[in-house]
Each structure stands twice: as C-alpha cells, then as structure tokens.
C-alpha cells in the first residue's frame, strides 16, 4: 500500500484528494491547521490526520518526522495555499509576506523536509498545486501570480537536480475550481482609485463560473494521474478552462495573449 502526504487537506481540492487516494487503496496522511475540527476524514480507516501550518518551519519538520515514522512516504502533495487579489498599491506588507510564506515558502520548506527521506528510499514524488495563473497572468493578482509562476519554475529546476536519486517533481495547474476558494481561501485588498476596473474584472472572471469551473473531484483526478502515471513530465494543466487558456497562449504567443486578456477583463 502506497502512502501520500497531503497539505491543505481540510477543504476543497485537498479534501477531495484525500478521499480519492484513500478510496483507491492508498494510506493518506492528511495535514491541516486544525485537524481536531475535521470529522469526515477522521472516519476513514486509512487516513491519518496531522496538524500542519505551512508557515511554521518547526511544525513542518515535526509533521514530516511524524509522517516518516509511520512508514515509507511515496508522494508528497503540496496543496495548501490561498489567493490574494487587489491592486498592488493597496496590498500591505503583512499581506505580501503571508502570501509568499504560504504559497511559496511553505511548499519549498515541505519539500526540503522530505528530500532526505526520498533520497534514502531511492524514489519519491513531489506534486504541487500551482494554477493556470502560473502560466497566464490576470489583472489584480500580481502577488498570487508571483507565487504560482515561481512554483512552476522552481519545480522544473528542482526536477533536474533530484532525478538522479529517483525523485520526480510535478505540478498540477488548475483553472477555476467550484469550491469556497473565493470565500475562505481569498484575501482581497481594495483601493478606490482602482475599484471600477477591479469590479469589472471580478464580474467578468466569475460570471460563467458555474459552467466553466471544474469540481474539486475532477482536479483531484488529475493529481491522481500525476501521482501514478510514471511519466517523465513536470507540468499538468487541469480543467477545460485552464487547458483552453494555455492552448490559446501557445497558439497566438504570449504578448498577443496578454493583450487579449487585458481586453477581456478590463475592456
């Protein structure tokens, strides 16, 4: 029985991934900031809950040690993260630091904590949830894109240095997911000088959410594929909207795609 360690497992994609991997016979170590509040996952036999705040380096080391003590880890799925939206002028230094600490540094530190274990066992896979926002940029999301573009480049570079040890690195880049991302997983910054353009962008981005966005379960299937297909591949774009955006950027080129996005979301 293989084992996967998942961060950000309390809701959305993380929770869907826990349920999917467990249903397919994996042992799952599901981590979240407050595992004592999780009832559904606690009732699954092959799921172990551990506390983990990815902004806490000491807790990352402790969680990794606890997980490894339970047996060999085959896959680490970095899924914890959230969105920060708004004009850069309105974003505080505290918001900037939290976004980078959670979405980028948390992933880097979790991976660092498990590399020695993977080297010793001679194999292992790191999968990280990024975003189509790691390949394409939208207005009023500069800090979020900074983390997601960084993760894509980080992962591709890391794949070179770890492959001689039998360790693989992959990313899953979803488009819109029909979860509470826009609620509990979204931080907004506002500035009156930009409010009209910001409101137009948000309305445009979410007007067809119900028909265009994927379910968390659908994106979890892509993560499962990445974890099990054995392919020498780093990037997995997930969801029809994400694939359409990615294909369009390749088709017309990055600058034409940038202009097209500006016209679509800002008019």
Secondary structure, DSSP 8 states (H G I E B T S, - for coil): --EEEESS-SSHHHHHHHHHHHHTT-EEEEEETTGGG--TGGGSTTEEEEE--TT-HHHHHHHHHHHHHTS---EEEE----EEES-GGG--HHHHHHHHIIIIIHHHHHHHHHHHHHHHHT-EEEEEE--GGGTS--TT-HHHHHHHHHHHHHHHHHHHHHGGGTEEEEEEEE--BSSSTTTTTEEE---GGGHHHHHHHHHHHHTTHHHHSB-HHHHHHHHHHHHHS--S--EEEESHHHHHHHHHHHHH-HHHHHHHHHHHHH-
